[in-house]
Amino acid sequence: MSSSPVPKAIRDDVVRELYRRVEALDWELLTVQQKNRYYARWVEDQAIGGRLTEFQTAEDARVWIKDGAMKEYARALDGAGPFRHLVTVRLSGLDELIRRALGEDWTMLPRSRGDKPSHCVVTNGDIDRYMCWGKPGTFRDLIWAALNKVIEHPHPPMIVVTLRDGQHVNGEDRRRHERLAAHCGVDVRHIHRRLVFHGEV
């Protein structure tokens, strides 16, 4: 069977169903092996793989679930990416994250938000700073992004390591983050973000 594009309406239905199930699983806390078992189950599931395999092979469906829909899940929770409208919950808003990282006077500059890693420019009216954020496992990307901004901005970049309920960074890793950030001339904060329904964001 040769693969063909999945119609957008079916693709969105499948992603919506995937995200509905994932929201009940504490996905970010699962091991790679546990996630792989779910990928295999979902390919066999009529509401997910059954719809995708009308247009592609089971292997292509698995790859798309893993490297397409689920790669976008974290961005969708953060209100970004092509599937952001398909989640029923989101992480607490970016405005709240900025205030908790830097204080009540700080806001995002319009049209400054980007990704890979998630970032924006924040201001208190007098000072502009680059800020990037992501999960503990992305710290290498965050430090590299912030380090590249040290030479462009007169004020230290801010890295925010974001944690979900149930996630923690052990003391040794936290100290390593702080030492690396200090060595590079950037600031770092570790902040928990809660999940909220859309109307609360």
C-alpha positions in Angstrom: 0.0 0.0 0.0 1.4 3.4 -1.0 0.8 6.3 1.4 -1.3 9.4 0.5 -1.9 12.6 2.4 -4.4 12.3 5.3 -7.3 14.7 4.8 -7.1 17.6 7.3 -10.5 16.9 8.9 -9.5 13.3 9.6 -6.0 14.3 10.7 -7.4 16.8 13.2 -9.9 14.3 14.5 -7.1 11.8 15.1 -4.9 14.4 16.8 -7.8 15.6 19.0 -8.4 12.0 20.1 -4.7 11.4 20.7 -4.4 14.5 22.9 -7.5 13.7 24.8 -6.0 10.3 25.8 -2.6 11.7 26.5 -4.0 14.4 28.9 -5.0 11.6 31.2 -1.6 9.8 31.1 0.9 12.4 32.6 2.7 11.9 29.3 5.8 13.9 30.2 6.4 11.6 33.1 6.4 8.3 31.1 9.6 6.5 30.1 10.6 6.1 26.4 9.6 2.4 26.7 6.1 3.2 28.0 5.6 5.8 25.3 6.6 3.2 22.6 4.0 0.8 23.9 1.4 3.5 23.6 2.5 4.2 20.0 2.1 0.5 19.1 -1.4 0.4 20.8 -2.6 3.5 19.0 -1.7 2.2 15.6 -3.9 -0.8 16.3 -6.7 1.4 17.7 -9.6 1.9 15.3 -10.1 5.6 16.4 -6.5 6.4 15.7 -4.5 4.0 13.6 -7.6 2.6 11.9 -8.3 6.0 10.4 -4.7 6.8 9.4 -4.2 3.4 7.7 -7.0 4.2 5.3 -4.3 6.4 3.7 -0.9 5.0 4.7 0.8 1.9 6.0 0.8 1.0 9.7 4.5 1.9 9.9 3.9 5.3 8.4 1.0 5.8 10.8 3.3 5.0 13.7 6.0 7.4 12.5 3.4 10.1 12.0 1.9 9.6 15.5 5.4 9.7 17.1 7.2 12.3 15.1 4.3 14.4 14.0 1.4 14.6 16.4 3.2 13.8 19.6 6.3 15.9 18.7 3.9 18.9 18.5 2.1 18.0 21.8 4.4 20.1 24.1 4.1 23.1 21.8 0.3 22.7 21.6 0.2 22.7 25.4 2.2 26.0 25.3 -0.3 27.5 22.9 2.0 27.2 19.8 2.2 25.1 16.7 -0.3 23.8 14.2 -2.2 21.6 16.7 -2.6 24.2 19.5 -6.4 24.4 18.9 -6.8 20.6 19.4 -5.8 20.4 23.1 -8.5 20.8 25.8 -6.0 22.0 28.4 -2.9 24.2 28.2 -0.1 25.2 30.3 -0.7 28.4 32.4 -0.1 31.4 30.2 3.2 33.0 29.0 2.3 36.3 30.8 2.2 34.4 34.1 5.5 32.6 33.4 7.2 35.9 32.6 5.9 37.5 35.8 7.0 34.6 37.9 10.5 34.6 36.3 11.1 38.3 36.3 8.5 40.2 38.3 5.2 42.0 37.8 6.6 44.8 35.7 7.7 42.5 32.8 5.8 41.7 29.7 6.5 40.2 26.3 7.3 42.5 23.4 4.7 42.1 20.6 5.6 39.7 17.8 8.8 38.6 19.5 7.7 35.0 20.3 9.4 32.2 18.5 10.3 28.5 18.9 13.2 26.0 18.7 13.5 26.7 21.6 10.5 28.6 22.8 11.5 32.2 23.3 10.5 35.8 23.3 11.9 39.3 24.2 10.5 40.7 27.5 10.6 44.3 28.7 9.9 46.3 31.8 9.7 49.5 29.8 13.3 50.4 30.3 15.2 47.1 29.7 14.6 44.4 27.1 15.8 40.9 27.7 15.8 37.6 25.7 14.0 34.8 27.5 13.7 31.2 26.5 12.0 28.3 28.2 11.6 24.5 28.1 11.7 21.2 29.9 14.8 20.1 31.9 15.7 17.7 29.1 16.1 20.6 26.7 18.6 22.6 28.9 21.4 22.1 26.4 19.3 23.8 23.7 18.3 26.6 26.1 21.8 27.4 27.3 23.0 27.4 23.7 20.2 29.8 22.6 20.8 32.1 25.5 24.6 32.1 25.0 24.1 33.2 21.4 22.0 36.2 22.7 24.7 37.3 25.2 26.6 39.0 22.4 23.5 40.6 20.9 21.7 42.0 24.0 23.2 44.3 26.6 21.2 42.7 29.4 21.6 39.0 30.5 19.2 36.5 28.9 16.9 34.5 31.1 16.5 30.7 30.9 13.3 29.3 32.5 13.4 25.6 33.1 9.7 24.6 33.2 8.4 21.7 35.2 5.0 20.1 35.3 3.3 18.9 38.5 5.0 15.7 39.6 8.3 16.7 37.9 11.4 17.8 39.8 15.0 18.6 39.1 17.3 17.0 41.6 19.6 19.3 43.5 22.7 18.2 41.6 21.1 19.0 38.2 19.7 22.3 39.5 23.1 23.4 40.8 24.7 22.4 37.5 22.1 24.5 35.6 22.9 27.5 37.8 26.7 27.1 37.5 26.5 26.8 33.7 24.2 29.8 33.5 26.4 31.9 35.8 29.5 30.9 33.8 27.8 32.0 30.5 26.5 35.3 31.9 22.8 34.3 31.8 20.1 33.9 34.5 18.1 30.7 35.2 14.9 30.0 37.0 13.1 26.7 37.7 9.4 27.2 37.6 6.4 24.8 37.8 3.6 25.4 35.2 0.1 24.2 35.9 -2.3 22.8 33.4 -5.5 24.8 33.0 -8.6 24.6 30.8 -8.6 27.0 27.8 -11.0 29.5 29.5 -8.6 29.9 32.4 -5.5 30.6 30.3 
